[in-house]
Amino acid sequence: PKDPIAIERLNLMNMAKLSIKGLIESALNLGRTLDSDYAPLQQFFVVMEHCLKHGLK
């Protein structure tokens, strides 16, 4: 069985990729600057916070 921490890190990286993809796509569709109330931007920051807490670079 794989190391649970390695699995968690992999899951976090995949979530980060999806969050970044969604953020870029939605920003391009809106064609404007995103503000702090924008849900995909908030989601991105939450995912990045989790990545940093786990020491991912």
Phi, psi and omega per residue, in radians:
P1 nan 2.552 -3.133
K2 -1.283 2.711 3.085
D3 -1.103 2.185 -3.116
P4 -1.028 -0.584 3.124
I5 -1.198 -0.675 3.102
A6 -1.128 -0.682 3.110
I7 -1.134 -0.752 3.136
E8 -1.101 -0.720 3.104
R9 -1.113 -0.742 3.114
L10 -1.094 -0.748 3.102
N11 -1.084 -0.729 3.109
L12 -1.106 -0.718 3.120
M13 -1.112 -0.721 3.110
N14 -1.148 -0.680 3.080
M15 -1.126 -0.684 3.120
A16 -1.110 -0.748 3.121
K17 -1.071 -0.786 3.124
L18 -1.127 -0.706 -3.141
S19 -1.119 -0.770 3.125
I20 -1.129 -0.762 3.126
K21 -1.048 -0.826 3.133
G22 -1.107 -0.688 3.135
L23 -1.129 -0.804 3.139
I24 -1.125 -0.802 -3.132
E25 -1.071 -0.782 -3.113
S26 -1.202 -0.631 3.107
A27 -1.140 -0.702 3.114
L28 -1.167 -0.681 3.129
N29 -1.169 -0.652 -3.141
L30 -1.310 -0.593 -3.140
G31 1.148 0.553 3.126
R32 -2.584 3.005 3.091
T33 -1.249 2.432 -3.135
L34 -1.550 2.461 3.081
D35 -1.795 3.019 -3.022
S36 -1.195 -0.261 3.122
D37 -1.489 -0.097 -3.070
Y38 -1.285 2.123 -3.012
A39 -0.978 -0.830 3.127
P40 -1.063 -0.562 3.098
L41 -1.220 -0.727 3.082
Q42 -1.084 -0.727 3.118
Q43 -1.077 -0.736 3.111
F44 -1.029 -0.798 -3.125
F45 -1.147 -0.628 3.096
V46 -1.118 -0.798 3.135
V47 -1.115 -0.750 3.137
M48 -1.116 -0.660 3.100
E49 -1.074 -0.756 3.110
H50 -1.118 -0.716 3.119
C51 -1.079 -0.774 -3.133
L52 -1.160 -0.640 3.106
K53 -1.113 -0.535 3.138
H54 -1.544 0.010 3.095
G55 1.355 0.369 3.101
L56 -1.343 2.526 3.134
K57 -2.034 nan nan
